Amino acid sequence: MNSKVSGYIYVLLAVTIFAGQDAFSKLLGEKSPPILIVMIRFWAFAVFVTILAAAAPGGLRASLATKKPLLQIIRGILLVVEVVVVIISFTTAGLAMTQAIMQSTPLIVTVLSIPLLGEQVGWRRGVAVLVGLVGVLVVLNPVNVDFDARLLIPLAASVMYAIYNVATRAVGHSDSPTTSVFYAGVIGALVATVIGPFYWTPIAASDWPAMAALCICGAVSHYFLIKAYGLLTAVEVQPLTYFQLVLSVAIATLFFNETITLNMVAGALIVVGAGLFTVWREYHRAKFKPQSTDIIGS
C-alpha cells in the first residue's frame, strides 16, 4: 500500500478514536471528578510512552535527553490541566459545542507564534485569523441575551492547548518527537498524581469498562497519530483532523441528546475554513524555508 495512503488511514483511525475518547471522557466526567479521570488516564498514558521510549533508538536514556527540560516540564503541566478543563467543558458546555470552539486552536497557535516564537505572519494569514475569530464569536453568540458564560471554558481550553502546541514547536527544534511525547505523558501523570488523590471517590463497577476504554483509546489514538506523522507532513495531517468535529457532533446528538444550533454550525464552518487556509499558507511558507524543523504537537 502507498505510504501516503497508509498515513491517511492512520490519521482517520486516530481522529475516530479521539472522538470515542472524548465520548468516554464526557460519560465519566458526569459521574466522577475530572482530575480523577485524568489521573487514571495519564497513568495508562505514562506506561504507553515509557514503552514507546524504551523501544525507540537509544532507549529510555536517549528519550530522557532534552536540551529544554524546563519547557518540557511546562508542556506536561499544560497538557494535564488542559485535559481537565476539556472534560469540565464536555459536562458543562457540551461535547459538540466544545469541539466547535476547540477548532480555533490552530488560529490561536498562529497568533501566539508571533510573540513567543518570533514568527512572521503575512497579511493573508492575519486576515484568516481574524475571520476565524469571527467564527468563534458566531459559535459563542455573545450578543444573545441568554449568553452562557460557561462557553468560555472550552475557549480557555483552546488557548491552553494552543500554548501547549507552541511549546511543542519550541522544543521540536532540539528534541525528538519521542522525547516530547515521553515528557508530556510522564510529567502529566506526576502532576495528576499529586492532585488527584485529594479528589478520590469510588468509581462504580459499571464505569470501569468505560475507564478502561478511555485509557486504551488514549494510547492507541496517539500511536496511530505518531505513525501518521511518520508518513505525512503536518499540513497533510491537519485537514483530516477536522473530521473529529463531525464525529463528535454525531456522538453528541445520538448518545447525549445535545442540540446543534445554526450559529454553532455556521461558526464552526468559518473556523475550520480559516484554519485550513492558515495551515495551507504555513505550508506554502515552509516550502521556501526548508531549514525549518517546526512540528505540531498532538
C-alpha positions as CSV (number, residue, x, y, z in Angstrom):
1,M,0.0,0.0,0.0
2,N,1.2,3.5,-0.8
3,S,2.8,5.2,2.2
4,K,0.7,8.3,1.8
5,V,-2.5,6.2,1.8
6,S,-1.3,4.3,4.9
7,G,-0.7,7.7,6.6
8,Y,-4.2,9.0,5.8
9,I,-5.6,5.7,7.2
10,Y,-3.7,6.2,10.4
11,V,-4.9,9.8,10.7
12,L,-8.6,8.7,10.2
13,L,-8.2,5.9,12.8
14,A,-6.6,8.3,15.2
15,V,-9.3,11.0,15.0
16,T,-12.1,8.4,15.1
17,I,-10.6,7.0,18.3
18,F,-10.1,10.6,19.7
19,A,-13.8,11.1,19.2
20,G,-14.6,8.0,21.1
21,Q,-12.1,9.0,23.8
22,D,-14.0,12.3,24.2
23,A,-17.3,10.5,24.5
24,F,-15.9,8.3,27.3
25,S,-14.5,11.4,29.0
26,K,-17.9,13.1,28.9
27,L,-19.6,10.0,30.2
28,L,-17.2,9.5,33.1
29,G,-17.0,13.3,33.8
30,E,-20.7,13.4,34.6
31,K,-20.1,10.8,37.4
32,S,-16.6,11.4,38.8
33,P,-14.2,14.4,39.4
34,P,-12.4,15.3,36.1
35,I,-9.0,15.3,37.8
36,L,-9.6,11.7,39.0
37,I,-10.4,10.6,35.5
38,V,-7.4,12.4,34.1
39,M,-5.1,10.9,36.7
40,I,-6.1,7.3,35.8
41,R,-5.9,8.1,32.1
42,F,-2.4,9.6,32.4
43,W,-1.2,6.6,34.5
44,A,-2.0,4.4,31.4
45,F,-0.6,7.0,29.1
46,A,2.7,7.2,31.0
47,V,3.1,3.4,30.7
48,F,2.4,3.7,27.0
49,V,5.0,6.5,26.4
50,T,7.6,4.7,28.5
51,I,7.2,1.5,26.4
52,L,7.4,3.7,23.3
53,A,10.5,5.5,24.5
54,A,12.2,2.2,25.5
55,A,11.6,0.8,22.1
56,A,13.0,3.8,20.3
57,P,16.6,4.1,19.1
58,G,18.8,4.7,22.1
59,G,16.1,3.5,24.6
60,L,15.0,5.5,27.6
61,R,18.4,7.2,28.0
62,A,18.0,8.8,24.7
63,S,14.4,9.8,25.3
64,L,15.3,11.4,28.6
65,A,17.9,13.6,27.0
66,T,16.5,17.1,26.4
67,K,18.0,20.4,25.9
68,K,15.0,22.2,27.3
69,P,13.9,20.4,30.4
70,L,12.0,23.3,31.9
71,L,9.9,23.8,28.8
72,Q,9.3,20.0,28.6
73,I,8.0,20.1,32.2
74,I,5.8,23.1,31.4
75,R,4.3,21.2,28.5
76,G,3.4,18.3,30.7
77,I,1.7,20.6,33.2
78,L,-0.1,22.4,30.5
79,L,-1.4,19.2,28.9
80,V,-2.8,17.7,32.1
81,V,-4.5,21.0,33.1
82,E,-5.9,21.4,29.6
83,V,-7.4,17.9,29.6
84,V,-9.1,18.5,33.0
85,V,-10.6,21.8,31.6
86,V,-11.8,20.0,28.5
87,I,-13.6,17.3,30.5
88,I,-15.2,20.0,32.6
89,S,-16.3,21.7,29.3
90,F,-17.8,18.5,28.0
91,T,-20.1,18.3,31.0
92,T,-21.0,22.0,31.1
93,A,-20.8,23.5,27.6
94,G,-21.4,20.1,25.9
95,L,-19.4,17.8,23.7
96,A,-20.4,19.4,20.3
97,M,-20.0,23.0,21.5
98,T,-16.6,22.2,23.0
99,Q,-15.3,20.6,19.8
100,A,-16.7,23.5,17.7
101,I,-14.8,26.1,19.8
102,M,-11.6,23.9,20.0
103,Q,-11.3,24.1,16.2
104,S,-9.9,27.6,16.8
105,T,-6.7,26.2,18.3
106,P,-4.6,26.3,15.1
107,L,-5.6,30.0,14.7
108,I,-4.6,30.8,18.3
109,V,-1.3,29.0,17.7
110,T,-0.6,31.3,14.7
111,V,-1.3,34.4,16.9
112,L,0.9,33.1,19.8
113,S,3.7,32.1,17.5
114,I,4.4,35.8,16.7
115,P,5.5,36.9,20.3
116,L,6.6,33.5,21.6
117,L,8.5,32.1,18.6
118,G,9.3,35.2,16.7
119,E,7.4,34.0,13.6
120,Q,6.2,36.4,11.0
121,V,2.6,36.3,9.9
122,G,1.7,37.8,6.5
123,W,-1.5,39.7,5.8
124,R,-3.2,36.7,4.3
125,R,-2.8,34.6,7.4
126,G,-3.6,37.6,9.5
127,V,-6.9,38.0,7.7
128,A,-7.6,34.3,8.1
129,V,-7.0,34.5,11.9
130,L,-9.4,37.5,12.1
131,V,-12.1,35.6,10.1
132,G,-11.6,32.5,12.3
133,L,-12.0,34.6,15.5
134,V,-15.2,36.0,14.0
135,G,-16.3,32.4,13.5
136,V,-15.6,31.7,17.2
137,L,-17.8,34.7,18.1
138,V,-20.6,33.3,15.9
139,V,-20.4,30.0,17.8
140,L,-20.4,31.7,21.2
141,N,-23.2,34.1,20.1
142,P,-22.3,36.7,22.8
143,V,-25.0,39.2,21.6
144,N,-27.7,36.7,22.6
145,V,-29.4,37.8,25.8
146,D,-29.1,34.2,27.1
147,F,-25.3,34.1,26.5
148,D,-23.9,31.3,28.7
149,A,-20.6,32.3,30.4
150,R,-19.8,28.5,30.6
151,L,-18.9,28.7,26.9
152,L,-15.7,30.5,28.0
153,I,-14.5,27.2,29.5
154,P,-13.8,25.5,26.1
155,L,-12.3,28.7,24.8
156,A,-9.9,28.7,27.8
157,A,-9.1,25.0,27.0
158,S,-8.4,26.0,23.4
159,V,-6.0,28.7,24.5
160,M,-4.2,26.3,26.8
161,Y,-3.9,23.7,24.1
162,A,-2.5,26.4,21.7
163,I,0.2,27.3,24.2
164,Y,1.0,23.6,24.5
165,N,1.4,23.4,20.8
166,V,3.6,26.5,20.7
167,A,5.8,24.9,23.4
168,T,5.9,21.7,21.4
169,R,7.2,23.6,18.4
170,A,9.8,25.3,20.5
171,V,11.2,22.0,21.9
172,G,10.9,20.4,18.5
173,H,13.9,22.4,17.3
174,S,16.2,20.4,19.7
175,D,14.3,17.4,21.0
176,S,12.9,14.4,19.2
177,P,9.2,13.7,19.0
178,T,9.6,10.6,21.1
179,T,11.3,12.7,23.8
180,S,8.4,15.3,23.7
181,V,5.7,12.6,23.9
182,F,7.6,10.9,26.8
183,Y,7.9,14.0,28.9
184,A,4.2,15.0,28.2
185,G,3.0,11.6,29.4
186,V,5.2,11.2,32.4
187,I,5.1,14.8,33.7
188,G,1.4,14.8,33.2
189,A,1.0,11.6,35.2
190,L,3.2,13.0,38.0
191,V,1.2,16.3,38.2
192,A,-2.2,14.5,38.1
193,T,-1.0,12.1,40.8
194,V,-0.1,15.0,43.1
195,I,-3.6,16.5,42.9
196,G,-5.8,13.6,42.0
197,P,-5.8,11.6,45.3
198,F,-7.4,14.6,47.1
199,Y,-10.5,14.2,44.8
200,W,-10.6,10.4,45.0
201,T,-14.1,9.0,45.0
202,P,-15.2,5.3,44.5
203,I,-15.7,4.5,40.8
204,A,-18.8,2.3,40.2
205,A,-18.0,-1.1,38.9
206,S,-20.2,-0.4,35.9
207,D,-18.0,2.6,35.0
208,W,-14.7,0.7,34.9
209,P,-15.2,-0.6,31.4
210,A,-15.6,3.0,30.2
211,M,-12.5,3.9,32.1
212,A,-10.5,1.1,30.6
213,A,-11.8,2.1,27.1
214,L,-10.7,5.7,27.8
215,C,-7.2,4.6,28.7
216,I,-6.9,2.3,25.7
217,C,-8.2,5.0,23.4
218,G,-5.6,7.4,24.7
219,A,-2.7,5.1,23.9
220,V,-4.0,3.7,20.6
221,S,-5.0,7.1,19.2
222,H,-1.6,8.6,19.9
223,Y,0.1,5.6,18.5
224,F,-1.8,5.9,15.2
225,L,-1.1,9.7,15.1
226,I,2.6,9.1,15.6
227,K,2.6,6.6,12.8
228,A,0.7,9.1,10.6
229,Y,3.3,11.9,11.3
230,G,6.0,9.4,10.3
231,L,4.4,9.1,6.8
232,L,2.8,12.5,6.3
233,T,3.7,16.2,6.8
234,A,1.8,18.3,9.3
235,V,-0.1,20.1,6.5
236,E,-1.3,16.7,5.2
237,V,-2.5,15.6,8.7
238,Q,-4.2,18.8,9.9
239,P,-7.1,18.9,7.4
240,L,-8.2,15.3,8.3
241,T,-8.2,16.1,12.0
242,Y,-11.3,18.3,11.4
243,F,-13.2,15.1,10.8
244,Q,-13.2,14.7,14.5
245,L,-15.6,17.6,14.8
246,V,-18.1,15.8,12.5
247,L,-17.8,12.6,14.6
248,S,-18.1,14.5,17.9
249,V,-21.3,16.3,16.7
250,A,-22.7,12.9,15.7
251,I,-21.9,11.3,19.0
252,A,-23.2,14.4,20.9
253,T,-26.6,14.3,19.2
254,L,-27.0,10.5,19.1
255,F,-25.8,9.5,22.5
256,F,-26.0,12.6,24.7
257,N,-29.1,14.3,23.1
258,E,-27.3,17.6,22.6
259,T,-28.9,20.3,20.4
260,I,-26.9,21.6,17.5
261,T,-27.8,25.2,16.7
262,L,-27.4,27.1,13.4
263,N,-24.9,29.5,14.8
264,M,-22.8,26.6,16.1
265,V,-22.7,25.0,12.6
266,A,-22.0,28.3,10.8
267,G,-19.3,29.4,13.2
268,A,-17.6,26.0,13.1
269,L,-17.5,26.1,9.3
270,I,-16.0,29.6,9.4
271,V,-13.3,28.5,11.9
272,V,-12.5,25.3,10.1
273,G,-12.2,27.1,6.8
274,A,-9.9,29.8,8.3
275,G,-7.9,27.1,9.9
276,L,-7.4,25.1,6.7
277,F,-6.3,28.3,4.9
278,T,-3.8,29.1,7.7
279,V,-2.3,25.6,7.5
280,W,-2.0,25.9,3.7
281,R,-0.3,29.3,4.0
282,E,2.1,27.9,6.6
283,Y,2.9,25.0,4.2
284,H,3.5,27.4,1.4
285,R,5.9,29.4,3.5
286,A,7.7,26.3,4.6
287,K,8.5,25.3,1.0
288,F,10.7,28.4,0.8
289,K,12.3,27.7,4.2
290,P,13.3,24.1,4.2
291,Q,15.6,24.5,7.1
292,S,12.6,24.9,9.5
293,T,12.0,21.9,11.8
294,D,8.8,23.0,13.5
295,I,6.5,20.3,14.5
296,I,2.9,20.5,15.6
297,G,2.1,18.8,18.8
298,S,-0.8,16.4,19.2
